[in-house]
Amino acid sequence: MIAAHGNSLRGIIKYLKNIPDDEIIHLNLPTAVPYIFEFDDNLNFVKDYFLDDPEKIKKLMDAVAHQGKKSK
């Protein structure tokens, strides 16, 4: 289990999933939602998913993406 700030988590996720720099900046992690990574017996990344409803996760990710933006 890892609990950390969004930027730290992005760094870990970037490494585990081999995500390029220009793509990782678009990853908006929702706060306080478990994010599961599964690995095979050789510790190779297999899959990842959030432990919540996908529609709810999308809304939370959108909210994170818009934090600090001026509302009109």
PDB file of N, H, CA, C and O in Angstrom:
ATOM      1  N   MET A   1       0.843  -1.163   0.000  1.00  0.00           N
ATOM      2  CA  MET A   1       0.000   0.000   0.000  1.00  0.00           C
ATOM      3  C   MET A   1       0.895   1.234   0.000  1.00  0.00           C
ATOM      4  O   MET A   1       1.877   1.318   0.737  1.00  0.00           O
ATOM      5  N   ILE A   2       0.525   2.181  -0.844  1.00  0.00           N
ATOM      6  H   ILE A   2      -0.273   2.113  -1.443  1.00  0.00           H
ATOM      7  CA  ILE A   2       1.234   3.455  -0.923  1.00  0.00           C
ATOM      8  C   ILE A   2       0.209   4.568  -0.788  1.00  0.00           C
ATOM      9  O   ILE A   2      -0.815   4.560  -1.470  1.00  0.00           O
ATOM     10  N   ALA A   3       0.476   5.510   0.076  1.00  0.00           N
ATOM     11  H   ALA A   3       1.308   5.517   0.631  1.00  0.00           H
ATOM     12  CA  ALA A   3      -0.357   6.708   0.198  1.00  0.00           C
ATOM     13  C   ALA A   3       0.573   7.895   0.003  1.00  0.00           C
ATOM     14  O   ALA A   3       1.558   8.043   0.725  1.00  0.00           O
ATOM     15  N   ALA A   4       0.260   8.743  -0.974  1.00  0.00           N
ATOM     16  H   ALA A   4      -0.541   8.624  -1.561  1.00  0.00           H
ATOM     17  CA  ALA A   4       1.165   9.846  -1.290  1.00  0.00           C
ATOM     18  C   ALA A   4       0.428  10.961  -2.011  1.00  0.00           C
ATOM     19  O   ALA A   4      -0.747  10.830  -2.356  1.00  0.00           O
ATOM     20  N   HIS A   5       1.130  12.046  -2.230  1.00  0.00           N
ATOM     21  H   HIS A   5       2.084  12.152  -1.950  1.00  0.00           H
ATOM     22  CA  HIS A   5       0.639  13.198  -2.978  1.00  0.00           C
ATOM     23  C   HIS A   5       0.490  12.811  -4.449  1.00  0.00           C
ATOM     24  O   HIS A   5       1.198  11.928  -4.933  1.00  0.00           O
ATOM     25  N   GLY A   6      -0.418  13.461  -5.153  1.00  0.00           N
ATOM     26  H   GLY A   6      -0.993  14.178  -4.759  1.00  0.00           H
ATOM     27  CA  GLY A   6      -0.675  13.151  -6.557  1.00  0.00           C
ATOM     28  C   GLY A   6       0.561  13.160  -7.433  1.00  0.00           C
ATOM     29  O   GLY A   6       0.717  12.288  -8.289  1.00  0.00           O
ATOM     30  N   ASN A   7       1.461  14.148  -7.232  1.00  0.00           N
ATOM     31  H   ASN A   7       1.335  14.855  -6.537  1.00  0.00           H
ATOM     32  CA  ASN A   7       2.660  14.209  -8.066  1.00  0.00           C
ATOM     33  C   ASN A   7       3.580  13.022  -7.819  1.00  0.00           C
ATOM     34  O   ASN A   7       4.162  12.484  -8.760  1.00  0.00           O
ATOM     35  N   SER A   8       3.717  12.611  -6.568  1.00  0.00           N
ATOM     36  H   SER A   8       3.244  13.049  -5.803  1.00  0.00           H
ATOM     37  CA  SER A   8       4.537  11.437  -6.248  1.00  0.00           C
ATOM     38  C   SER A   8       3.933  10.188  -6.868  1.00  0.00           C
ATOM     39  O   SER A   8       4.642   9.350  -7.426  1.00  0.00           O
ATOM     40  N   LEU A   9       2.620  10.076  -6.764  1.00  0.00           N
ATOM     41  H   LEU A   9       2.045  10.757  -6.310  1.00  0.00           H
ATOM     42  CA  LEU A   9       1.940   8.912  -7.337  1.00  0.00           C
ATOM     43  C   LEU A   9       2.088   8.876  -8.851  1.00  0.00           C
ATOM     44  O   LEU A   9       2.263   7.805  -9.432  1.00  0.00           O
ATOM     45  N   ARG A  10       2.019  10.038  -9.494  1.00  0.00           N
ATOM     46  H   ARG A  10       1.877  10.908  -9.022  1.00  0.00           H
ATOM     47  CA  ARG A  10       2.211  10.082 -10.949  1.00  0.00           C
ATOM     48  C   ARG A  10       3.581   9.530 -11.328  1.00  0.00           C
ATOM     49  O   ARG A  10       3.711   8.806 -12.315  1.00  0.00           O
ATOM     50  N   GLY A  11       4.596   9.871 -10.548  1.00  0.00           N
ATOM     51  H   GLY A  11       4.491  10.460  -9.746  1.00  0.00           H
ATOM     52  CA  GLY A  11       5.943   9.372 -10.815  1.00  0.00           C
ATOM     53  C   GLY A  11       6.017   7.856 -10.723  1.00  0.00           C
ATOM     54  O   GLY A  11       6.644   7.207 -11.559  1.00  0.00           O
ATOM     55  N   ILE A  12       5.382   7.299  -9.716  1.00  0.00           N
ATOM     56  H   ILE A  12       4.872   7.826  -9.036  1.00  0.00           H
ATOM     57  CA  ILE A  12       5.361   5.841  -9.546  1.00  0.00           C
ATOM     58  C   ILE A  12       4.590   5.188 -10.688  1.00  0.00           C
ATOM     59  O   ILE A  12       5.042   4.195 -11.259  1.00  0.00           O
ATOM     60  N   ILE A  13       3.438   5.739 -11.017  1.00  0.00           N
ATOM     61  H   ILE A  13       3.071   6.546 -10.552  1.00  0.00           H
ATOM     62  CA  ILE A  13       2.606   5.194 -12.097  1.00  0.00           C
ATOM     63  C   ILE A  13       3.329   5.298 -13.433  1.00  0.00           C
ATOM     64  O   ILE A  13       3.277   4.375 -14.245  1.00  0.00           O
ATOM     65  N   LYS A  14       4.003   6.423 -13.659  1.00  0.00           N
ATOM     66  H   LYS A  14       4.045   7.173 -12.999  1.00  0.00           H
ATOM     67  CA  LYS A  14       4.768   6.623 -14.898  1.00  0.00           C
ATOM     68  C   LYS A  14       5.795   5.507 -15.059  1.00  0.00           C
ATOM     69  O   LYS A  14       5.943   4.936 -16.140  1.00  0.00           O
ATOM     70  N   TYR A  15       6.494   5.205 -13.984  1.00  0.00           N
ATOM     71  H   TYR A  15       6.374   5.669 -13.106  1.00  0.00           H
ATOM     72  CA  TYR A  15       7.509   4.160 -14.011  1.00  0.00           C
ATOM     73  C   TYR A  15       6.882   2.777 -14.232  1.00  0.00           C
ATOM     74  O   TYR A  15       7.326   2.025 -15.100  1.00  0.00           O
ATOM     75  N   LEU A  16       5.861   2.449 -13.454  1.00  0.00           N
ATOM     76  H   LEU A  16       5.500   3.060 -12.749  1.00  0.00           H
ATOM     77  CA  LEU A  16       5.259   1.115 -13.531  1.00  0.00           C
ATOM     78  C   LEU A  16       4.608   0.834 -14.885  1.00  0.00           C
ATOM     79  O   LEU A  16       4.664  -0.287 -15.388  1.00  0.00           O
ATOM     80  N   LYS A  17       3.986   1.872 -15.473  1.00  0.00           N
ATOM     81  H   LYS A  17       3.940   2.783 -15.064  1.00  0.00           H
ATOM     82  CA  LYS A  17       3.259   1.678 -16.730  1.00  0.00           C
ATOM     83  C   LYS A  17       4.042   2.177 -17.949  1.00  0.00           C
ATOM     84  O   LYS A  17       3.556   2.103 -19.077  1.00  0.00           O
ATOM     85  N   ASN A  18       5.254   2.684 -17.713  1.00  0.00           N
ATOM     86  H   ASN A  18       5.648   2.744 -16.796  1.00  0.00           H
ATOM     87  CA  ASN A  18       6.115   3.182 -18.787  1.00  0.00           C
ATOM     88  C   ASN A  18       5.396   4.245 -19.631  1.00  0.00           C
ATOM     89  O   ASN A  18       5.353   4.160 -20.858  1.00  0.00           O
ATOM     90  N   ILE A  19       4.843   5.231 -18.951  1.00  0.00           N
ATOM     91  H   ILE A  19       4.879   5.300 -17.954  1.00  0.00           H
ATOM     92  CA  ILE A  19       4.089   6.297 -19.605  1.00  0.00           C
ATOM     93  C   ILE A  19       5.046   7.439 -19.956  1.00  0.00           C
ATOM     94  O   ILE A  19       5.822   7.870 -19.103  1.00  0.00           O
ATOM     95  N   PRO A  20       5.005   7.935 -21.194  1.00  0.00           N
ATOM     96  CA  PRO A  20       5.882   9.049 -21.594  1.00  0.00           C
ATOM     97  C   PRO A  20       5.567  10.339 -20.831  1.00  0.00           C
ATOM     98  O   PRO A  20       4.451  10.534 -20.349  1.00  0.00           O
ATOM     99  N   ASP A  21       6.569  11.212 -20.732  1.00  0.00           N
ATOM    100  H   ASP A  21       7.475  11.053 -21.124  1.00  0.00           H
ATOM    101  CA  ASP A  21       6.425  12.483 -20.017  1.00  0.00           C
ATOM    102  C   ASP A  21       5.244  13.301 -20.519  1.00  0.00           C
ATOM    103  O   ASP A  21       4.503  13.875 -19.721  1.00  0.00           O
ATOM    104  N   ASP A  22       5.065  13.360 -21.835  1.00  0.00           N
ATOM    105  H   ASP A  22       5.667  12.894 -22.483  1.00  0.00           H
ATOM    106  CA  ASP A  22       4.008  14.207 -22.395  1.00  0.00           C
ATOM    107  C   ASP A  22       2.609  13.649 -22.160  1.00  0.00           C
ATOM    108  O   ASP A  22       1.622  14.351 -22.379  1.00  0.00           O
ATOM    109  N   GLU A  23       2.512  12.409 -21.724  1.00  0.00           N
ATOM    110  H   GLU A  23       3.314  11.839 -21.546  1.00  0.00           H
ATOM    111  CA  GLU A  23       1.205  11.810 -21.433  1.00  0.00           C
ATOM    112  C   GLU A  23       0.883  11.803 -19.938  1.00  0.00           C
ATOM    113  O   GLU A  23      -0.278  11.942 -19.553  1.00  0.00           O
ATOM    114  N   ILE A  24       1.900  11.642 -19.101  1.00  0.00           N
ATOM    115  H   ILE A  24       2.843  11.529 -19.414  1.00  0.00           H
ATOM    116  CA  ILE A  24       1.654  11.514 -17.661  1.00  0.00           C
ATOM    117  C   ILE A  24       1.077  12.805 -17.079  1.00  0.00           C
ATOM    118  O   ILE A  24       0.365  12.767 -16.075  1.00  0.00           O
ATOM    119  N   ILE A  25       1.377  13.937 -17.696  1.00  0.00           N
ATOM    120  H   ILE A  25       1.956  13.969 -18.511  1.00  0.00           H
ATOM    121  CA  ILE A  25       0.862  15.209 -17.174  1.00  0.00           C
ATOM    122  C   ILE A  25      -0.656  15.299 -17.284  1.00  0.00           C
ATOM    123  O   ILE A  25      -1.279  16.141 -16.637  1.00  0.00           O
ATOM    124  N   HIS A  26      -1.247  14.441 -18.094  1.00  0.00           N
ATOM    125  H   HIS A  26      -0.741  13.757 -18.620  1.00  0.00           H
ATOM    126  CA  HIS A  26      -2.701  14.440 -18.263  1.00  0.00           C
ATOM    127  C   HIS A  26      -3.410  13.462 -17.323  1.00  0.00           C
ATOM    128  O   HIS A  26      -4.636  13.352 -17.349  1.00  0.00           O
ATOM    129  N   LEU A  27      -2.644  12.756 -16.497  1.00  0.00           N
ATOM    130  H   LEU A  27      -1.648  12.845 -16.475  1.00  0.00           H
ATOM    131  CA  LEU A  27      -3.236  11.814 -15.543  1.00  0.00           C
ATOM    132  C   LEU A  27      -3.695  12.574 -14.304  1.00  0.00           C
ATOM    133  O   LEU A  27      -2.874  13.139 -13.582  1.00  0.00           O
ATOM    134  N   ASN A  28      -4.973  12.591 -14.062  1.00  0.00           N
ATOM    135  H   ASN A  28      -5.640  12.132 -14.649  1.00  0.00           H
ATOM    136  CA  ASN A  28      -5.562  13.278 -12.912  1.00  0.00           C
ATOM    137  C   ASN A  28      -6.117  12.240 -11.950  1.00  0.00           C
ATOM    138  O   ASN A  28      -7.151  11.623 -12.209  1.00  0.00           O
ATOM    139  N   LEU A  29      -5.425  12.059 -10.850  1.00  0.00           N
ATOM    140  H   LEU A  29      -4.585  12.560 -10.640  1.00  0.00           H
ATOM    141  CA  LEU A  29      -5.799  11.029  -9.882  1.00  0.00           C
ATOM    142  C   LEU A  29      -6.822  11.554  -8.885  1.00  0.00           C
ATOM    143  O   LEU A  29      -6.598  12.586  -8.252  1.00  0.00           O
ATOM    144  N   PRO A  30      -7.939  10.854  -8.741  1.00  0.00           N
ATOM    145  CA  PRO A  30      -8.923  11.268  -7.744  1.00  0.00           C
ATOM    146  C   PRO A  30      -8.381  11.034  -6.333  1.00  0.00           C
ATOM    147  O   PRO A  30      -7.624  10.093  -6.091  1.00  0.00           O
ATOM    148  N   THR A  31      -8.775  11.891  -5.429  1.00  0.00           N
ATOM    149  H   THR A  31      -9.390  12.655  -5.626  1.00  0.00           H
ATOM    150  CA  THR A  31      -8.329  11.797  -4.042  1.00  0.00           C
ATOM    151  C   THR A  31      -9.118  10.728  -3.290  1.00  0.00           C
ATOM    152  O   THR A  31     -10.331  10.601  -3.457  1.00  0.00           O
ATOM    153  N   ALA A  32      -8.417   9.972  -2.468  1.00  0.00           N
ATOM    154  H   ALA A  32      -7.432  10.075  -2.333  1.00  0.00           H
ATOM    155  CA  ALA A  32      -9.019   9.010  -1.538  1.00  0.00           C
ATOM    156  C   ALA A  32      -9.790   7.879  -2.214  1.00  0.00           C
ATOM    157  O   ALA A  32     -10.772   7.377  -1.666  1.00  0.00           O
ATOM    158  N   VAL A  33      -9.345   7.479  -3.408  1.00  0.00           N
ATOM    159  H   VAL A  33      -8.548   7.887  -3.854  1.00  0.00           H
ATOM    160  CA  VAL A  33      -9.938   6.327  -4.092  1.00  0.00           C
ATOM    161  C   VAL A  33      -8.822   5.308  -4.303  1.00  0.00           C
ATOM    162  O   VAL A  33      -7.834   5.625  -4.965  1.00  0.00           O
ATOM    163  N   PRO A  34      -8.944   4.104  -3.766  1.00  0.00           N
ATOM    164  CA  PRO A  34      -7.899   3.101  -3.956  1.00  0.00           C
ATOM    165  C   PRO A  34      -7.663   2.802  -5.439  1.00  0.00           C
ATOM    166  O   PRO A  34      -8.601   2.593  -6.209  1.00  0.00           O
ATOM    167  N   TYR A  35      -6.390   2.787  -5.810  1.00  0.00           N
ATOM    168  H   TYR A  35      -5.628   2.957  -5.184  1.00  0.00           H
ATOM    169  CA  TYR A  35      -5.961   2.518  -7.189  1.00  0.00           C
ATOM    170  C   TYR A  35      -5.124   1.245  -7.134  1.00  0.00           C
ATOM    171  O   TYR A  35      -4.037   1.241  -6.556  1.00  0.00           O
ATOM    172  N   ILE A  36      -5.614   0.188  -7.720  1.00  0.00           N
ATOM    173  H   ILE A  36      -6.497   0.191  -8.190  1.00  0.00           H
ATOM    174  CA  ILE A  36      -5.017  -1.142  -7.593  1.00  0.00           C
ATOM    175  C   ILE A  36      -4.119  -1.460  -8.782  1.00  0.00           C
ATOM    176  O   ILE A  36      -4.486  -1.232  -9.934  1.00  0.00           O
ATOM    177  N   PHE A  37      -2.937  -1.991  -8.483  1.00  0.00           N
ATOM    178  H   PHE A  37      -2.638  -2.177  -7.547  1.00  0.00           H
ATOM    179  CA  PHE A  37      -2.029  -2.499  -9.507  1.00  0.00           C
ATOM    180  C   PHE A  37      -1.869  -3.989  -9.273  1.00  0.00           C
ATOM    181  O   PHE A  37      -1.674  -4.426  -8.139  1.00  0.00           O
ATOM    182  N   GLU A  38      -1.950  -4.768 -10.336  1.00  0.00           N
ATOM    183  H   GLU A  38      -2.109  -4.413 -11.257  1.00  0.00           H
ATOM    184  CA  GLU A  38      -1.728  -6.210 -10.232  1.00  0.00           C
ATOM    185  C   GLU A  38      -0.469  -6.563 -11.013  1.00  0.00           C
ATOM    186  O   GLU A  38      -0.203  -6.014 -12.082  1.00  0.00           O
ATOM    187  N   PHE A  39       0.301  -7.498 -10.446  1.00  0.00           N
ATOM    188  H   PHE A  39       0.084  -7.944  -9.578  1.00  0.00           H
ATOM    189  CA  PHE A  39       1.554  -7.939 -11.038  1.00  0.00           C
ATOM    190  C   PHE A  39       1.554  -9.458 -11.143  1.00  0.00           C
ATOM    191  O   PHE A  39       0.865 -10.142 -10.386  1.00  0.00           O
ATOM    192  N   ASP A  40       2.330  -9.979 -12.086  1.00  0.00           N
ATOM    193  H   ASP A  40       2.889  -9.424 -12.701  1.00  0.00           H
ATOM    194  CA  ASP A  40       2.449 -11.432 -12.203  1.00  0.00           C
ATOM    195  C   ASP A  40       3.493 -11.935 -11.200  1.00  0.00           C
ATOM    196  O   ASP A  40       4.009 -11.158 -10.398  1.00  0.00           O
ATOM    197  N   ASP A  41       3.799 -13.218 -11.247  1.00  0.00           N
ATOM    198  H   ASP A  41       3.380 -13.850 -11.899  1.00  0.00           H
ATOM    199  CA  ASP A  41       4.737 -13.815 -10.295  1.00  0.00           C
ATOM    200  C   ASP A  41       6.152 -13.258 -10.422  1.00  0.00           C
ATOM    201  O   ASP A  41       6.947 -13.363  -9.488  1.00  0.00           O
ATOM    202  N   ASN A  42       6.473 -12.662 -11.580  1.00  0.00           N
ATOM    203  H   ASN A  42       5.828 -12.577 -12.339  1.00  0.00           H
ATOM    204  CA  ASN A  42       7.788 -12.058 -11.796  1.00  0.00           C
ATOM    205  C   ASN A  42       7.767 -10.546 -11.565  1.00  0.00           C
ATOM    206  O   ASN A  42       8.708  -9.838 -11.921  1.00  0.00           O
ATOM    207  N   LEU A  43       6.682 -10.070 -10.966  1.00  0.00           N
ATOM    208  H   LEU A  43       5.917 -10.645 -10.676  1.00  0.00           H
ATOM    209  CA  LEU A  43       6.473  -8.655 -10.657  1.00  0.00           C
ATOM    210  C   LEU A  43       6.393  -7.767 -11.898  1.00  0.00           C
ATOM    211  O   LEU A  43       6.759  -6.593 -11.855  1.00  0.00           O
ATOM    212  N   ASN A  44       5.916  -8.332 -12.993  1.00  0.00           N
ATOM    213  H   ASN A  44       5.618  -9.286 -13.029  1.00  0.00           H
ATOM    214  CA  ASN A  44       5.638  -7.543 -14.188  1.00  0.00           C
ATOM    215  C   ASN A  44       4.220  -6.997 -14.077  1.00  0.00           C
ATOM    216  O   ASN A  44       3.301  -7.700 -13.656  1.00  0.00           O
ATOM    217  N   PHE A  45       4.055  -5.739 -14.458  1.00  0.00           N
ATOM    218  H   PHE A  45       4.801  -5.168 -14.800  1.00  0.00           H
ATOM    219  CA  PHE A  45       2.750  -5.095 -14.424  1.00  0.00           C
ATOM    220  C   PHE A  45       1.762  -5.867 -15.295  1.00  0.00           C
ATOM    221  O   PHE A  45       2.073  -6.215 -16.434  1.00  0.00           O
ATOM    222  N   VAL A  46       0.572  -6.133 -14.756  1.00  0.00           N
ATOM    223  H   VAL A  46       0.319  -5.851 -13.830  1.00  0.00           H
ATOM    224  CA  VAL A  46      -0.475  -6.848 -15.486  1.00  0.00           C
ATOM    225  C   VAL A  46      -1.649  -5.918 -15.785  1.00  0.00           C
ATOM    226  O   VAL A  46      -2.045  -5.763 -16.940  1.00  0.00           O
ATOM    227  N   LYS A  47      -2.202  -5.302 -14.746  1.00  0.00           N
ATOM    228  H   LYS A  47      -1.880  -5.428 -13.808  1.00  0.00           H
ATOM    229  CA  LYS A  47      -3.334  -4.397 -14.960  1.00  0.00           C
ATOM    230  C   LYS A  47      -3.499  -3.472 -13.764  1.00  0.00           C
ATOM    231  O   LYS A  47      -2.940  -3.702 -12.692  1.00  0.00           O
ATOM    232  N   ASP A  48      -4.282  -2.421 -13.976  1.00  0.00           N
ATOM    233  H   ASP A  48      -4.736  -2.234 -14.847  1.00  0.00           H
ATOM    234  CA  ASP A  48      -4.588  -1.480 -12.910  1.00  0.00           C
ATOM    235  C   ASP A  48      -6.040  -1.053 -13.014  1.00  0.00           C
ATOM    236  O   ASP A  48      -6.640  -1.097 -14.088  1.00  0.00           O
ATOM    237  N   TYR A  49      -6.602  -0.634 -11.870  1.00  0.00           N
ATOM    238  H   TYR A  49      -6.115  -0.598 -10.998  1.00  0.00           H
ATOM    239  CA  TYR A  49      -7.995  -0.192 -11.852  1.00  0.00           C
ATOM    240  C   TYR A  49      -8.279   0.515 -10.530  1.00  0.00           C
ATOM    241  O   TYR A  49      -7.591   0.300  -9.532  1.00  0.00           O
ATOM    242  N   PHE A  50      -9.301   1.357 -10.546  1.00  0.00           N
ATOM    243  H   PHE A  50      -9.859   1.531 -11.356  1.00  0.00           H
ATOM    244  CA  PHE A  50      -9.757   2.028  -9.340  1.00  0.00           C
ATOM    245  C   PHE A  50     -10.841   1.180  -8.691  1.00  0.00           C
ATOM    246  O   PHE A  50     -11.604   0.502  -9.379  1.00  0.00           O
ATOM    247  N   LEU A  51     -10.905   1.221  -7.363  1.00  0.00           N
ATOM    248  H   LEU A  51     -10.285   1.771  -6.804  1.00  0.00           H
ATOM    249  CA  LEU A  51     -11.926   0.478  -6.623  1.00  0.00           C
ATOM    250  C   LEU A  51     -13.165   1.347  -6.413  1.00  0.00           C
ATOM    251  O   LEU A  51     -13.486   1.737  -5.290  1.00  0.00           O
ATOM    252  N   ASP A  52     -13.837   1.635  -7.492  1.00  0.00           N
ATOM    253  H   ASP A  52     -13.576   1.319  -8.404  1.00  0.00           H
ATOM    254  CA  ASP A  52     -15.079   2.398  -7.415  1.00  0.00           C
ATOM    255  C   ASP A  52     -15.736   2.351  -8.788  1.00  0.00           C
ATOM    256  O   ASP A  52     -15.159   1.841  -9.748  1.00  0.00           O
ATOM    257  N   ASP A  53     -16.923   2.877  -8.867  1.00  0.00           N
ATOM    258  H   ASP A  53     -17.392   3.291  -8.087  1.00  0.00           H
ATOM    259  CA  ASP A  53     -17.689   2.915 -10.100  1.00  0.00           C
ATOM    260  C   ASP A  53     -16.961   3.746 -11.161  1.00  0.00           C
ATOM    261  O   ASP A  53     -16.557   4.872 -10.869  1.00  0.00           O
ATOM    262  N   PRO A  54     -16.781   3.229 -12.381  1.00  0.00           N
ATOM    263  CA  PRO A  54     -16.063   3.963 -13.437  1.00  0.00           C
ATOM    264  C   PRO A  54     -16.635   5.350 -13.738  1.00  0.00           C
ATOM    265  O   PRO A  54     -15.876   6.282 -14.002  1.00  0.00           O
ATOM    266  N   GLU A  55     -17.951   5.498 -13.701  1.00  0.00           N
ATOM    267  H   GLU A  55     -18.568   4.741 -13.486  1.00  0.00           H
ATOM    268  CA  GLU A  55     -18.557   6.813 -13.954  1.00  0.00           C
ATOM    269  C   GLU A  55     -18.189   7.797 -12.840  1.00  0.00           C
ATOM    270  O   GLU A  55     -17.893   8.962 -13.101  1.00  0.00           O
ATOM    271  N   LYS A  56     -18.212   7.319 -11.615  1.00  0.00           N
ATOM    272  H   LYS A  56     -18.452   6.371 -11.403  1.00  0.00           H
ATOM    273  CA  LYS A  56     -17.832   8.168 -10.483  1.00  0.00           C
ATOM    274  C   LYS A  56     -16.360   8.560 -10.591  1.00  0.00           C
ATOM    275  O   LYS A  56     -16.001   9.709 -10.335  1.00  0.00           O
ATOM    276  N   ILE A  57     -15.512   7.611 -10.969  1.00  0.00           N
ATOM    277  H   ILE A  57     -15.804   6.678 -11.177  1.00  0.00           H
ATOM    278  CA  ILE A  57     -14.082   7.881 -11.124  1.00  0.00           C
ATOM    279  C   ILE A  57     -13.854   8.946 -12.187  1.00  0.00           C
ATOM    280  O   ILE A  57     -13.048   9.856 -11.991  1.00  0.00           O
ATOM    281  N   LYS A  58     -14.556   8.840 -13.311  1.00  0.00           N
ATOM    282  H   LYS A  58     -15.210   8.101 -13.471  1.00  0.00           H
ATOM    283  CA  LYS A  58     -14.401   9.831 -14.383  1.00  0.00           C
ATOM    284  C   LYS A  58     -14.766  11.222 -13.884  1.00  0.00           C
ATOM    285  O   LYS A  58     -14.059  12.187 -14.176  1.00  0.00           O
ATOM    286  N   LYS A  59     -15.854  11.340 -13.139  1.00  0.00           N
ATOM    287  H   LYS A  59     -16.429  10.556 -12.901  1.00  0.00           H
ATOM    288  CA  LYS A  59     -16.271  12.640 -12.599  1.00  0.00           C
ATOM    289  C   LYS A  59     -15.223  13.185 -11.629  1.00  0.00           C
ATOM    290  O   LYS A  59     -14.909  14.375 -11.646  1.00  0.00           O
ATOM    291  N   LEU A  60     -14.691  12.310 -10.789  1.00  0.00           N
ATOM    292  H   LEU A  60     -14.946  11.344 -10.774  1.00  0.00           H
ATOM    293  CA  LEU A  60     -13.665  12.738  -9.841  1.00  0.00           C
ATOM    294  C   LEU A  60     -12.390  13.173 -10.558  1.00  0.00           C
ATOM    295  O   LEU A  60     -11.765  14.160 -10.169  1.00  0.00           O
ATOM    296  N   MET A  61     -12.005  12.445 -11.597  1.00  0.00           N
ATOM    297  H   MET A  61     -12.513  11.643 -11.912  1.00  0.00           H
ATOM    298  CA  MET A  61     -10.817  12.811 -12.373  1.00  0.00           C
ATOM    299  C   MET A  61     -11.026  14.155 -13.076  1.00  0.00           C
ATOM    300  O   MET A  61     -10.114  14.980 -13.125  1.00  0.00           O
ATOM    301  N   ASP A  62     -12.209  14.368 -13.611  1.00  0.00           N
ATOM    302  H   ASP A  62     -12.949  13.698 -13.572  1.00  0.00           H
ATOM    303  CA  ASP A  62     -12.526  15.652 -14.252  1.00  0.00           C
ATOM    304  C   ASP A  62     -12.458  16.787 -13.234  1.00  0.00           C
ATOM    305  O   ASP A  62     -11.972  17.874 -13.545  1.00  0.00           O
ATOM    306  N   ALA A  63     -12.942  16.537 -12.028  1.00  0.00           N
ATOM    307  H   ALA A  63     -13.338  15.654 -11.776  1.00  0.00           H
ATOM    308  CA  ALA A  63     -12.898  17.557 -10.979  1.00  0.00           C
ATOM    309  C   ALA A  63     -11.453  17.916 -10.636  1.00  0.00           C
ATOM    310  O   ALA A  63     -11.133  19.089 -10.444  1.00  0.00           O
ATOM    311  N   VAL A  64     -10.586  16.915 -10.560  1.00  0.00           N
ATOM    312  H   VAL A  64     -10.847  15.963 -10.716  1.00  0.00           H
ATOM    313  CA  VAL A  64      -9.168  17.163 -10.281  1.00  0.00           C
ATOM    314  C   VAL A  64      -8.553  17.975 -11.417  1.00  0.00           C
ATOM    315  O   VAL A  64      -7.766  18.890 -11.174  1.00  0.00           O
ATOM    316  N   ALA A  65      -8.908  17.645 -12.646  1.00  0.00           N
ATOM    317  H   ALA A  65      -9.548  16.902 -12.843  1.00  0.00           H
ATOM    318  CA  ALA A  65      -8.364  18.351 -13.810  1.00  0.00           C
ATOM    319  C   ALA A  65      -8.740  19.826 -13.798  1.00  0.00           C
ATOM    320  O   ALA A  65      -7.999  20.660 -14.321  1.00  0.00           O
ATOM    321  N   HIS A  66      -9.876  20.153 -13.210  1.00  0.00           N
ATOM    322  H   HIS A  66     -10.477  19.476 -12.785  1.00  0.00           H
ATOM    323  CA  HIS A  66     -10.355  21.535 -13.216  1.00  0.00           C
ATOM    324  C   HIS A  66     -10.078  22.289 -11.915  1.00  0.00           C
ATOM    325  O   HIS A  66     -10.509  23.432 -11.763  1.00  0.00           O
ATOM    326  N   GLN A  67      -9.373  21.671 -10.985  1.00  0.00           N
ATOM    327  H   GLN A  67      -9.023  20.742 -11.108  1.00  0.00           H
ATOM    328  CA  GLN A  67      -9.028  22.357  -9.736  1.00  0.00           C
ATOM    329  C   GLN A  67      -8.174  23.577 -10.046  1.00  0.00           C
ATOM    330  O   GLN A  67      -7.245  23.511 -10.852  1.00  0.00           O
ATOM    331  N   GLY A  68      -8.491  24.669  -9.411  1.00  0.00           N
ATOM    332  H   GLY A  68      -9.245  24.723  -8.757  1.00  0.00           H
ATOM    333  CA  GLY A  68      -7.695  25.873  -9.579  1.00  0.00           C
ATOM    334  C   GLY A  68      -8.009  26.681 -10.820  1.00  0.00           C
ATOM    335  O   GLY A  68      -7.457  27.765 -11.006  1.00  0.00           O
ATOM    336  N   LYS A  69      -8.886  26.174 -11.676  1.00  0.00           N
ATOM    337  H   LYS A  69      -9.334  25.293 -11.525  1.00  0.00           H
ATOM    338  CA  LYS A  69      -9.268  26.922 -12.870  1.00  0.00           C
ATOM    339  C   LYS A  69     -10.392  27.881 -12.513  1.00  0.00           C
ATOM    340  O   LYS A  69     -11.258  27.572 -11.695  1.00  0.00           O
ATOM    341  N   LYS A  70     -10.363  29.016 -13.125  1.00  0.00           N
ATOM    342  H   LYS A  70      -9.660  29.267 -13.791  1.00  0.00           H
ATOM    343  CA  LYS A  70     -11.375  30.040 -12.880  1.00  0.00           C
ATOM    344  C   LYS A  70     -12.697  29.609 -13.497  1.00  0.00           C
ATOM    345  O   LYS A  70     -12.751  29.273 -14.680  1.00  0.00           O
ATOM    346  N   SER A  71     -13.762  29.617 -12.702  1.00  0.00           N
ATOM    347  H   SER A  71     -13.718  29.891 -11.742  1.00  0.00           H
ATOM    348  CA  SER A  71     -15.084  29.268 -13.237  1.00  0.00           C
ATOM    349  C   SER A  71     -15.707  30.499 -13.875  1.00  0.00           C
ATOM    350  O   SER A  71     -15.470  31.628 -13.446  1.00  0.00           O
ATOM    351  N   LYS A  72     -16.506  30.261 -14.903  1.00  0.00           N
ATOM    352  H   LYS A  72     -16.699  29.344 -15.251  1.00  0.00           H
ATOM    353  CA  LYS A  72     -17.132  31.370 -15.645  1.00  0.00           C
ATOM    354  C   LYS A  72     -18.587  31.469 -15.320  1.00  0.00           C
ATOM    355  O   LYS A  72     -19.280  32.340 -15.846  1.00  0.00           O
TER     356      LYS A  72
END
